[in-house]
């Protein structure tokens, strides 16, 4: 029997079949979250180096932005040594909603 959520370094990530379009669209509707996704479209980034368009955004706000993206299934947030590695879940999103990321990022 397949597990419904896949824990990754103590942070839960939805399985591919649990990613919901309305949650993804909500996550992508915020300009700061969308900027994070645009940065991740180029490849994985260490969380400390990922900067929303406004560098004055508080660390707690930045953490919340990434939490919304992670819980919606847009990004993966994994432990990396003493930090965290952020990755865009392009394969999962393209499988669930073909063309969505290209349309949003294009």
Number of C-alpha atoms within 10 A of each C-alpha: 3 6 7 12 13 14 13 12 11 10 14 16 24 18 15 17 13 13 19 15 15 10 16 20 14 13 24 22 12 11 12 20 22 19 18 24 27 17 18 19 16 10 11 16 19 16 20 12 10 19 16 19 14 9 10 8 12 10 11 8 11 19 11 13 18 23 20 18 24 23 19 22 27 27 25 22 26 20 15 12 7 5 10 17 18 24 22 24 17 18 11 17 22 13 12 16 14 13 11 17 17 10 8 13 12 7
